[in-house]
Amino acid sequence: MLGLSLDVWITMLFCVVAFFGVSIWVLVYTLWQEDTKLALFKTEGDLDTYSPRALRDLRRWIEIQPDPPPPDVNEARALYNDCVETLKTTDRHFYEWSAAEIERLDPL
């Protein structure tokens, strides 16, 4: 068998199948998520850009910045406020947001 032992061929075959199997699964999952986002965007006209945890982390990061804040803070604040507005004006969301979580959100 071309000079390689059986265990080498089996290992190589396993690695190829595992690599392509995982790659194809990730591709299909990503395309499914993007299709879901596109459908939401078409029906709602906007899309929430952050998960609940990511939005909490962004708010915490904005709040701990020193005075005067670095230039990135203004951009982060605008992105945060845009996400909050989107969550409050749309009925369906990509990320798992509860009505109570959305109600507690305030723009910065």
VONUNU-83838 format. One record per atom (N, C-alpha, C): x, y, z; atom name; residue in three letters. Coordinates in steps of 0.05 Angstrom, whole numbers. Layout:
N
{east:X&north:Y&up:Z&atom:CA&type:ALA}
...
END
This chain:
108
{east:17&north:-24&up:0&atom:N&type:MET}
{east:0&north:0&up:0&atom:CA&type:MET}
{east:17&north:25&up:0&atom:C&type:MET}
{east:32&north:28&up:-20&atom:N&type:LEU}
{east:49&north:52&up:-24&atom:CA&type:LEU}
{east:69&north:56&up:-2&atom:C&type:LEU}
{east:77&north:36&up:11&atom:N&type:GLY}
{east:98&north:38&up:31&atom:CA&type:GLY}
{east:88&north:47&up:59&atom:C&type:GLY}
{east:63&north:52&up:63&atom:N&type:LEU}
{east:53&north:61&up:89&atom:CA&type:LEU}
{east:38&north:38&up:102&atom:C&type:LEU}
{east:41&north:37&up:128&atom:N&type:SER}
{east:27&north:15&up:142&atom:CA&type:SER}
{east:-3&north:21&up:145&atom:C&type:SER}
{east:-18&north:1&up:152&atom:N&type:LEU}
{east:-47&north:3&up:153&atom:CA&type:LEU}
{east:-56&north:24&up:174&atom:C&type:LEU}
{east:-42&north:24&up:197&atom:N&type:ASP}
{east:-50&north:43&up:218&atom:CA&type:ASP}
{east:-45&north:72&up:209&atom:C&type:ASP}
{east:-25&north:77&up:193&atom:N&type:VAL}
{east:-21&north:104&up:182&atom:CA&type:VAL}
{east:-43&north:112&up:163&atom:C&type:VAL}
{east:-51&north:94&up:146&atom:N&type:TRP}
{east:-73&north:99&up:127&atom:CA&type:TRP}
{east:-99&north:104&up:143&atom:C&type:TRP}
{east:-105&north:89&up:163&atom:N&type:ILE}
{east:-129&north:92&up:179&atom:CA&type:ILE}
{east:-129&north:119&up:193&atom:C&type:ILE}
{east:-106&north:126&up:205&atom:N&type:THR}
{east:-103&north:152&up:218&atom:CA&type:THR}
{east:-107&north:175&up:198&atom:C&type:THR}
{east:-95&north:173&up:175&atom:N&type:MET}
{east:-97&north:194&up:155&atom:CA&type:MET}
{east:-126&north:196&up:145&atom:C&type:MET}
{east:-139&north:174&up:140&atom:N&type:LEU}
{east:-167&north:174&up:132&atom:CA&type:LEU}
{east:-185&north:187&up:153&atom:C&type:LEU}
{east:-180&north:179&up:179&atom:N&type:PHE}
{east:-196&north:191&up:201&atom:CA&type:PHE}
{east:-192&north:221&up:202&atom:C&type:PHE}
{east:-167&north:230&up:199&atom:N&type:CYS}
{east:-162&north:259&up:200&atom:CA&type:CYS}
{east:-175&north:274&up:177&atom:C&type:CYS}
{east:-175&north:263&up:153&atom:N&type:VAL}
{east:-188&north:275&up:130&atom:CA&type:VAL}
{east:-218&north:277&up:134&atom:C&type:VAL}
{east:-230&north:254&up:143&atom:N&type:VAL}
{east:-259&north:254&up:147&atom:CA&type:VAL}
{east:-266&north:273&up:170&atom:C&type:VAL}
{east:-251&north:273&up:191&atom:N&type:ALA}
{east:-257&north:291&up:214&atom:CA&type:ALA}
{east:-255&north:320&up:205&atom:C&type:ALA}
{east:-234&north:327&up:191&atom:N&type:PHE}
{east:-230&north:355&up:182&atom:CA&type:PHE}
{east:-253&north:364&up:164&atom:C&type:PHE}
{east:-258&north:348&up:143&atom:N&type:PHE}
{east:-279&north:356&up:125&atom:CA&type:PHE}
{east:-307&north:354&up:137&atom:C&type:PHE}
{east:-311&north:335&up:155&atom:N&type:GLY}
{east:-337&north:332&up:169&atom:CA&type:GLY}
{east:-343&north:357&up:186&atom:C&type:GLY}
{east:-323&north:364&up:202&atom:N&type:VAL}
{east:-326&north:388&up:219&atom:CA&type:VAL}
{east:-329&north:413&up:202&atom:C&type:VAL}
{east:-313&north:415&up:181&atom:N&type:SER}
{east:-314&north:439&up:164&atom:CA&type:SER}
{east:-341&north:442&up:151&atom:C&type:SER}
{east:-352&north:420&up:140&atom:N&type:ILE}
{east:-378&north:421&up:127&atom:CA&type:ILE}
{east:-400&north:427&up:147&atom:C&type:ILE}
{east:-399&north:415&up:171&atom:N&type:TRP}
{east:-419&north:421&up:192&atom:CA&type:TRP}
{east:-418&north:450&up:200&atom:C&type:TRP}
{east:-395&north:462&up:204&atom:N&type:VAL}
{east:-392&north:490&up:211&atom:CA&type:VAL}
{east:-403&north:508&up:189&atom:C&type:VAL}
{east:-397&north:501&up:164&atom:N&type:LEU}
{east:-407&north:517&up:141&atom:CA&type:LEU}
{east:-437&north:516&up:140&atom:C&type:LEU}
{east:-449&north:492&up:143&atom:N&type:VAL}
{east:-479&north:490&up:142&atom:CA&type:VAL}
{east:-491&north:505&up:165&atom:C&type:VAL}
{east:-480&north:503&up:189&atom:N&type:TYR}
{east:-491&north:517&up:212&atom:CA&type:TYR}
{east:-489&north:547&up:208&atom:C&type:TYR}
{east:-467&north:557&up:198&atom:N&type:THR}
{east:-463&north:586&up:194&atom:CA&type:THR}
{east:-483&north:596&up:173&atom:C&type:THR}
{east:-486&north:581&up:151&atom:N&type:LEU}
{east:-505&north:589&up:130&atom:CA&type:LEU}
{east:-534&north:589&up:141&atom:C&type:LEU}
{east:-541&north:570&up:158&atom:N&type:TRP}
{east:-567&north:569&up:170&atom:CA&type:TRP}
{east:-571&north:594&up:188&atom:C&type:TRP}
{east:-551&north:601&up:203&atom:N&type:GLN}
{east:-553&north:626&up:220&atom:CA&type:GLN}
{east:-557&north:651&up:202&atom:C&type:GLN}
{east:-541&north:652&up:181&atom:N&type:GLU}
{east:-543&north:676&up:163&atom:CA&type:GLU}
{east:-570&north:677&up:149&atom:C&type:GLU}
{east:-582&north:654&up:143&atom:N&type:ASP}
{east:-608&north:653&up:130&atom:CA&type:ASP}
{east:-629&north:662&up:150&atom:C&type:ASP}
{east:-626&north:654&up:175&atom:N&type:THR}
{east:-645&north:663&up:196&atom:CA&type:THR}
{east:-642&north:694&up:200&atom:C&type:THR}
{east:-618&north:704&up:201&atom:N&type:LYS}
{east:-614&north:733&up:203&atom:CA&type:LYS}
{east:-627&north:748&up:180&atom:C&type:LYS}
{east:-623&north:738&up:156&atom:N&type:LEU}
{east:-634&north:751&up:132&atom:CA&type:LEU}
{east:-664&north:751&up:133&atom:C&type:LEU}
{east:-677&north:729&up:141&atom:N&type:ALA}
{east:-706&north:727&up:143&atom:CA&type:ALA}
{east:-716&north:748&up:164&atom:C&type:ALA}
{east:-702&north:750&up:186&atom:N&type:LEU}
{east:-709&north:769&up:207&atom:CA&type:LEU}
{east:-707&north:798&up:196&atom:C&type:LEU}
{east:-685&north:802&up:182&atom:N&type:PHE}
{east:-680&north:829&up:171&atom:CA&type:PHE}
{east:-702&north:837&up:151&atom:C&type:PHE}
{east:-710&north:817&up:135&atom:N&type:LYS}
{east:-731&north:823&up:115&atom:CA&type:LYS}
{east:-758&north:829&up:128&atom:C&type:LYS}
{east:-764&north:814&up:150&atom:N&type:THR}
{east:-790&north:819&up:162&atom:CA&type:THR}
{east:-790&north:842&up:182&atom:C&type:THR}
{east:-769&north:846&up:196&atom:N&type:GLU}
{east:-768&north:866&up:217&atom:CA&type:GLU}
{east:-755&north:893&up:207&atom:C&type:GLU}
{east:-739&north:891&up:187&atom:N&type:GLY}
{east:-726&north:915&up:177&atom:CA&type:GLY}
{east:-701&north:923&up:192&atom:C&type:GLY}
{east:-695&north:909&up:213&atom:N&type:ASP}
{east:-670&north:913&up:229&atom:CA&type:ASP}
{east:-664&north:888&up:243&atom:C&type:ASP}
{east:-640&north:886&up:255&atom:N&type:LEU}
{east:-630&north:862&up:267&atom:CA&type:LEU}
{east:-614&north:869&up:292&atom:C&type:LEU}
{east:-620&north:855&up:314&atom:N&type:ASP}
{east:-604&north:859&up:339&atom:CA&type:ASP}
{east:-576&north:850&up:334&atom:C&type:ASP}
{east:-557&north:866&up:341&atom:N&type:THR}
{east:-529&north:860&up:335&atom:CA&type:THR}
{east:-513&north:847&up:357&atom:C&type:THR}
{east:-524&north:847&up:381&atom:N&type:TYR}
{east:-510&north:836&up:404&atom:CA&type:TYR}
{east:-528&north:817&up:420&atom:C&type:TYR}
{east:-515&north:797&up:431&atom:N&type:SER}
{east:-529&north:779&up:449&atom:CA&type:SER}
{east:-532&north:793&up:476&atom:C&type:SER}
{east:-549&north:783&up:494&atom:N&type:PRO}
{east:-552&north:796&up:520&atom:CA&type:PRO}
{east:-525&north:799&up:535&atom:C&type:PRO}
{east:-509&north:778&up:535&atom:N&type:ARG}
{east:-483&north:779&up:549&atom:CA&type:ARG}
{east:-464&north:799&up:536&atom:C&type:ARG}
{east:-463&north:799&up:509&atom:N&type:ALA}
{east:-445&north:817&up:495&atom:CA&type:ALA}
{east:-454&north:846&up:500&atom:C&type:ALA}
{east:-479&north:852&up:500&atom:N&type:LEU}
{east:-489&north:879&up:505&atom:CA&type:LEU}
{east:-482&north:888&up:534&atom:C&type:LEU}
{east:-485&north:869&up:553&atom:N&type:ARG}
{east:-478&north:876&up:581&atom:CA&type:ARG}
{east:-448&north:881&up:583&atom:C&type:ARG}
{east:-432&north:865&up:570&atom:N&type:ASP}
{east:-403&north:869&up:570&atom:CA&type:ASP}
{east:-395&north:896&up:557&atom:C&type:ASP}
{east:-409&north:903&up:535&atom:N&type:LEU}
{east:-403&north:928&up:521&atom:CA&type:LEU}
{east:-410&north:952&up:540&atom:C&type:LEU}
{east:-433&north:950&up:553&atom:N&type:ARG}
{east:-441&north:972&up:571&atom:CA&type:ARG}
{east:-421&north:975&up:594&atom:C&type:ARG}
{east:-413&north:952&up:605&atom:N&type:ARG}
{east:-393&north:953&up:627&atom:CA&type:ARG}
{east:-367&north:966&up:618&atom:C&type:ARG}
{east:-358&north:958&up:593&atom:N&type:TRP}
{east:-333&north:970&up:583&atom:CA&type:TRP}
{east:-336&north:1000&up:579&atom:C&type:TRP}
{east:-359&north:1009&up:569&atom:N&type:ILE}
{east:-363&north:1037&up:565&atom:CA&type:ILE}
{east:-363&north:1052&up:591&atom:C&type:ILE}
{east:-376&north:1041&up:611&atom:N&type:GLU}
{east:-378&north:1054&up:637&atom:CA&type:GLU}
{east:-352&north:1056&up:652&atom:C&type:GLU}
{east:-333&north:1038&up:648&atom:N&type:ILE}
{east:-308&north:1038&up:663&atom:CA&type:ILE}
{east:-286&north:1055&up:650&atom:C&type:ILE}
{east:-292&north:1067&up:627&atom:N&type:GLN}
{east:-271&north:1082&up:613&atom:CA&type:GLN}
{east:-265&north:1108&up:628&atom:C&type:GLN}
{east:-240&north:1117&up:628&atom:N&type:PRO}
{east:-232&north:1141&up:643&atom:CA&type:PRO}
{east:-243&north:1166&up:630&atom:C&type:PRO}
{east:-242&north:1188&up:645&atom:N&type:ASP}
{east:-249&north:1214&up:635&atom:CA&type:ASP}
{east:-224&north:1229&up:628&atom:C&type:ASP}
{east:-221&north:1241&up:606&atom:N&type:PRO}
{east:-239&north:1240&up:582&atom:CA&type:PRO}
{east:-236&north:1213&up:569&atom:C&type:PRO}
{east:-259&north:1203&up:557&atom:N&type:PRO}
{east:-259&north:1176&up:546&atom:CA&type:PRO}
{east:-243&north:1175&up:519&atom:C&type:PRO}
{east:-231&north:1152&up:513&atom:N&type:PRO}
{east:-218&north:1149&up:488&atom:CA&type:PRO}
{east:-238&north:1151&up:465&atom:C&type:PRO}
{east:-228&north:1156&up:441&atom:N&type:PRO}
{east:-246&north:1159&up:418&atom:CA&type:PRO}
{east:-264&north:1135&up:412&atom:C&type:PRO}
{east:-255&north:1111&up:419&atom:N&type:ASP}
{east:-270&north:1087&up:414&atom:CA&type:ASP}
{east:-296&north:1087&up:430&atom:C&type:ASP}
{east:-297&north:1100&up:452&atom:N&type:VAL}
{east:-320&north:1100&up:470&atom:CA&type:VAL}
{east:-344&north:1112&up:456&atom:C&type:VAL}
{east:-341&north:1133&up:441&atom:N&type:ASN}
{east:-364&north:1145&up:427&atom:CA&type:ASN}
{east:-375&north:1126&up:406&atom:C&type:ASN}
{east:-358&north:1112&up:392&atom:N&type:GLU}
{east:-368&north:1093&up:373&atom:CA&type:GLU}
{east:-382&north:1070&up:387&atom:C&type:GLU}
{east:-370&north:1060&up:409&atom:N&type:ALA}
{east:-383&north:1038&up:424&atom:CA&type:ALA}
{east:-410&north:1047&up:435&atom:C&type:ALA}
{east:-412&north:1071&up:445&atom:N&type:ARG}
{east:-437&north:1082&up:456&atom:CA&type:ARG}
{east:-458&north:1083&up:434&atom:C&type:ARG}
{east:-450&north:1091&up:410&atom:N&type:ALA}
{east:-469&north:1092&up:387&atom:CA&type:ALA}
{east:-479&north:1064&up:380&atom:C&type:ALA}
{east:-460&north:1045&up:379&atom:N&type:LEU}
{east:-468&north:1018&up:373&atom:CA&type:LEU}
{east:-486&north:1006&up:395&atom:C&type:LEU}
{east:-481&north:1012&up:420&atom:N&type:TYR}
{east:-497&north:1003&up:442&atom:CA&type:TYR}
{east:-526&north:1014&up:439&atom:C&type:TYR}
{east:-527&north:1041&up:435&atom:N&type:ASN}
{east:-553&north:1054&up:433&atom:CA&type:ASN}
{east:-569&north:1044&up:409&atom:C&type:ASN}
{east:-555&north:1038&up:387&atom:N&type:ASP}
{east:-568&north:1028&up:363&atom:CA&type:ASP}
{east:-581&north:1000&up:369&atom:C&type:ASP}
{east:-566&north:984&up:383&atom:N&type:CYS}
{east:-576&north:957&up:390&atom:CA&type:CYS}
{east:-600&north:959&up:408&atom:C&type:CYS}
{east:-599&north:977&up:428&atom:N&type:VAL}
{east:-621&north:980&up:447&atom:CA&type:VAL}
{east:-646&north:990&up:432&atom:C&type:VAL}
{east:-642&north:1009&up:414&atom:N&type:GLU}
{east:-665&north:1019&up:398&atom:CA&type:GLU}
{east:-677&north:997&up:381&atom:C&type:GLU}
{east:-660&north:981&up:368&atom:N&type:THR}
{east:-669&north:959&up:352&atom:CA&type:THR}
{east:-685&north:939&up:368&atom:C&type:THR}
{east:-675&north:932&up:392&atom:N&type:LEU}
{east:-689&north:913&up:409&atom:CA&type:LEU}
{east:-717&north:924&up:417&atom:C&type:LEU}
{east:-719&north:949&up:423&atom:N&type:LYS}
{east:-744&north:961&up:432&atom:CA&type:LYS}
{east:-764&north:965&up:409&atom:C&type:LYS}
{east:-754&north:967&up:384&atom:N&type:THR}
{east:-773&north:973&up:362&atom:CA&type:THR}
{east:-779&north:948&up:345&atom:C&type:THR}
{east:-767&north:925&up:350&atom:N&type:THR}
{east:-773&north:901&up:334&atom:CA&type:THR}
{east:-786&north:881&up:352&atom:C&type:THR}
{east:-802&north:863&up:339&atom:N&type:ASP}
{east:-817&north:843&up:354&atom:CA&type:ASP}
{east:-801&north:816&up:356&atom:C&type:ASP}
{east:-786&north:810&up:336&atom:N&type:ARG}
{east:-771&north:785&up:336&atom:CA&type:ARG}
{east:-741&north:791&up:336&atom:C&type:ARG}
{east:-726&north:774&up:350&atom:N&type:HIS}
{east:-698&north:778&up:353&atom:CA&type:HIS}
{east:-682&north:753&up:346&atom:C&type:HIS}
{east:-657&north:757&up:337&atom:N&type:PHE}
{east:-640&north:734&up:331&atom:CA&type:PHE}
{east:-630&north:721&up:356&atom:C&type:PHE}
{east:-621&north:737&up:375&atom:N&type:TYR}
{east:-611&north:727&up:400&atom:CA&type:TYR}
{east:-634&north:723&up:420&atom:C&type:TYR}
{east:-630&north:707&up:440&atom:N&type:GLU}
{east:-651&north:700&up:460&atom:CA&type:GLU}
{east:-653&north:723&up:480&atom:C&type:GLU}
{east:-671&north:742&up:474&atom:N&type:TRP}
{east:-677&north:764&up:492&atom:CA&type:TRP}
{east:-704&north:760&up:505&atom:C&type:TRP}
{east:-706&north:764&up:531&atom:N&type:SER}
{east:-732&north:763&up:544&atom:CA&type:SER}
{east:-743&north:791&up:544&atom:C&type:SER}
{east:-769&north:793&up:547&atom:N&type:ALA}
{east:-783&north:819&up:547&atom:CA&type:ALA}
{east:-773&north:835&up:571&atom:C&type:ALA}
{east:-767&north:822&up:594&atom:N&type:ALA}
{east:-758&north:836&up:618&atom:CA&type:ALA}
{east:-730&north:848&up:613&atom:C&type:ALA}
{east:-713&north:833&up:599&atom:N&type:GLU}
{east:-686&north:843&up:593&atom:CA&type:GLU}
{east:-687&north:867&up:576&atom:C&type:GLU}
{east:-704&north:866&up:556&atom:N&type:ILE}
{east:-706&north:889&up:537&atom:CA&type:ILE}
{east:-718&north:913&up:552&atom:C&type:ILE}
{east:-737&north:908&up:569&atom:N&type:GLU}
{east:-750&north:930&up:584&atom:CA&type:GLU}
{east:-729&north:944&up:602&atom:C&type:GLU}
{east:-710&north:930&up:613&atom:N&type:ARG}
{east:-690&north:942&up:631&atom:CA&type:ARG}
{east:-669&north:958&up:617&atom:C&type:ARG}
{east:-667&north:955&up:590&atom:N&type:LEU}
{east:-646&north:969&up:575&atom:CA&type:LEU}
{east:-652&north:999&up:573&atom:C&type:LEU}
{east:-631&north:1014&up:577&atom:N&type:ASP}
{east:-633&north:1043&up:574&atom:CA&type:ASP}
{east:-610&north:1052&up:556&atom:C&type:ASP}
{east:-615&north:1072&up:538&atom:N&type:PRO}
{east:-593&north:1082&up:522&atom:CA&type:PRO}
{east:-573&north:1096&up:540&atom:C&type:PRO}
{east:-548&north:1098&up:530&atom:N&type:LEU}
{east:-527&north:1112&up:545&atom:CA&type:LEU}
{east:-525&north:1141&up:535&atom:C&type:LEU}
END
